[in-house]
Amino acid sequence: MVGAIPVHLVAGVWGTLIVPASNPDASYVTQLIGIVVIGVFTFVVSFAIWTILKMTMGIRVDREAEITGLDISEMGMEAYPDFVQAK
């Protein structure tokens, strides 16, 4: 399983920071400023969107669906029928 943070955040920062190694016109300071600006922008916009979603329609499922599992409550079937759950 590949996580979103290692793939997008870490690889994105690495890709941005390595540019000056192959491009003499690029600067590490400029690249770092870009990383910070993009990070702040992404945080602010994401926070605003999640706040609006939470206030309008909610971001959690009801307790019954959470306990039952979204595969059953939304799709009507088990996603992993051969998987044995420990009780």
C-alpha positions as CSV (number, residue, x, y, z in Angstrom):
1,M,0.0,0.0,0.0
2,V,1.4,3.4,-0.9
3,G,0.4,6.4,1.2
4,A,-0.4,9.8,-0.1
5,I,2.0,11.7,2.1
6,P,5.2,9.8,1.1
7,V,4.2,9.8,-2.6
8,H,3.0,13.4,-3.0
9,L,4.5,15.4,-0.2
10,V,8.0,13.8,0.2
11,A,8.5,13.1,-3.5
12,G,7.2,16.5,-4.4
13,V,9.5,18.3,-2.0
14,W,12.4,16.2,-3.2
15,G,11.6,16.9,-6.8
16,T,11.4,20.6,-6.1
17,L,14.6,20.7,-4.2
18,I,16.7,18.7,-6.7
19,V,16.0,21.2,-9.6
20,P,19.0,23.4,-8.8
21,A,21.3,20.4,-9.0
22,S,20.6,20.2,-12.7
23,N,19.6,23.8,-13.5
24,P,22.2,26.5,-12.7
25,D,19.6,29.2,-13.1
26,A,17.5,27.8,-10.2
27,S,18.1,28.7,-6.6
28,Y,17.5,26.6,-3.5
29,V,16.1,29.6,-1.7
30,T,13.5,30.1,-4.5
31,Q,12.6,26.4,-4.4
32,L,12.2,26.5,-0.6
33,I,10.0,29.6,-0.8
34,G,7.9,27.8,-3.4
35,I,7.5,24.8,-1.2
36,V,6.4,27.0,1.8
37,V,4.0,29.0,-0.4
38,I,2.4,25.9,-1.9
39,G,2.1,24.3,1.5
40,V,0.5,27.3,3.1
41,F,-1.9,27.7,0.1
42,T,-2.9,24.0,0.2
43,F,-3.4,24.1,4.0
44,V,-5.6,27.2,3.9
45,V,-7.7,26.1,1.0
46,S,-8.1,22.6,2.4
47,F,-9.0,23.9,5.8
48,A,-11.7,26.2,4.3
49,I,-13.2,23.5,2.2
50,W,-13.3,20.9,5.1
51,T,-14.8,23.6,7.4
52,I,-17.6,24.4,4.9
53,L,-18.2,20.6,4.3
54,K,-18.4,20.0,8.1
55,M,-20.8,22.9,8.6
56,T,-23.1,22.0,5.7
57,M,-23.3,18.3,5.2
58,G,-21.0,16.8,7.7
59,I,-17.8,14.8,7.1
60,R,-18.7,11.7,9.2
61,V,-21.0,8.8,8.6
62,D,-23.6,7.9,11.2
63,R,-22.6,5.6,14.0
64,E,-24.4,2.6,12.6
65,A,-22.7,2.8,9.2
66,E,-19.3,3.3,11.0
67,I,-19.8,0.1,13.1
68,T,-21.3,-1.9,10.2
69,G,-18.7,-0.7,7.7
70,L,-19.2,1.5,4.7
71,D,-18.9,-1.4,2.3
72,I,-22.1,-2.9,3.6
73,S,-24.0,0.3,4.4
74,E,-23.2,2.0,1.0
75,M,-22.8,-0.9,-1.4
76,G,-24.8,-3.7,0.3
77,M,-21.9,-6.2,0.2
78,E,-18.7,-7.0,2.0
79,A,-15.6,-5.6,0.3
80,Y,-13.4,-8.4,1.6
81,P,-15.6,-11.5,2.1
82,D,-12.7,-13.8,2.7
83,F,-11.1,-11.6,5.3
84,V,-11.7,-13.0,8.8
85,Q,-12.2,-10.3,11.5
86,A,-11.1,-11.0,15.0
87,K,-13.9,-10.3,17.5
